[in-house]
Amino acid sequence: MVYFCAWGHGCEKFHDIVDDVIAHDYAGEQRFTGPTAKDTVMTTWHDNETLEEALDYFITLALPTDGLVADSSYRVAICVGNPAWAAKAKRFLESADFVA
């Protein structure tokens, strides 16, 4: 993972959990580090945005740091427990030519 975006009710808490995992990794095994000291896994949360706004950020602005670009050719959008959000996300990503 080179960039993590969270959206929805309580997304800041999930974001903070991911940040904690990354911080503990930096202090230990360093599985999430890049080839240079300037590389880092970026994380954001989007609790005051619509799903479409968060997805637009995800596909246009959620860019990894330079050293992690080579490992960033895949993106995953996950919707948990809400089929309507999943369908909406799929339609949005398809309309942006993001999903084949």
C-alpha atoms as one frame of an Amber mdcrd trajectory, in Angstrom:
protein
   0.000   0.000   0.000   1.387   3.377  -0.987  -1.677   5.582  -0.302  -4.752
   5.069   1.877  -8.006   7.045   1.633 -10.947   6.530   4.001 -14.514   7.791
   3.591 -17.754   7.445   5.534 -18.994   7.522   9.094 -16.119   6.914  11.495
 -13.516   6.990   8.719 -11.141   9.144  10.782 -10.840   6.337  13.342 -10.049
   3.774  10.621  -7.546   6.232   9.136  -5.879   6.582  12.547  -5.622   2.797
  12.907  -3.862   2.590   9.530  -1.548   5.440  10.577  -0.718   3.554  13.795
   0.158   0.395  11.833   2.414   2.419   9.537   4.086   4.215  12.478   4.762
   0.926  14.266   6.184  -0.487  11.052   8.549   2.479  10.659   9.821   1.766
  14.178  10.241  -1.955  13.449  10.416  -4.010  10.247   9.956  -1.054   7.855
   7.909  -2.964   5.295   6.102   0.234   4.271   9.128   2.413   3.555  10.233
   3.572   0.160  13.650   3.585  -1.441  14.470   7.056  -0.046  13.968   8.727
   3.331  11.489  11.139   1.697   9.106   8.331   0.707   6.161   7.610   2.937
   2.760   5.979   2.778   0.235   8.806   2.604  -3.146   8.614   4.349  -6.239
  10.823   4.215  -9.793  10.731   5.494 -12.805  12.337   3.884 -15.645  12.518
   6.396 -17.093  15.840   5.190 -17.250  14.940   1.503 -19.664  13.026  -0.655
 -18.700   9.566  -1.826 -18.169  10.974  -5.314 -15.866  13.714  -4.008 -13.816
  11.191  -2.049 -13.583   8.886  -5.077 -12.564  11.797  -7.302  -9.773  12.616
  -4.841  -8.784   8.939  -4.798  -8.397   8.707  -8.584  -6.969  12.169  -9.307
  -5.008  13.402  -6.292  -4.044  10.369  -4.185  -0.572  10.106  -5.653   2.286
   8.283  -3.926   5.624   9.867  -3.188   8.148   9.601  -6.034   9.991   6.526
  -4.784   6.759   4.564  -4.359   5.284   5.312  -7.795   6.712   2.096  -9.262
   4.651   0.051  -6.771   1.406   1.945  -7.309  -0.127   0.611 -10.496  -3.106
  -0.979  -8.708  -5.885   0.677  -6.756  -8.576  -0.945  -4.664 -11.883   0.563
  -3.541 -13.677  -1.369  -0.799 -17.205  -0.751   0.455 -18.136  -2.643   3.612
 -21.722  -3.441   4.570 -23.440  -1.107   2.111 -24.242  -2.524  -1.339 -25.708
   0.823  -2.442 -22.394   2.585  -1.797 -20.553  -0.201  -3.614 -22.824   0.159
  -6.648 -22.448   3.945  -6.585 -18.656   3.677  -6.317 -18.524   1.191  -9.185
 -20.653   3.454 -11.408 -18.494   6.474 -10.570 -15.219   4.678 -11.189 -16.528
   3.166 -14.443 -17.687   6.576 -15.670 -14.193   7.908 -14.961 -12.732   5.038
 -17.033 -11.025   3.837 -13.874 -12.597   0.352 -13.794 -12.392  -1.986 -16.741
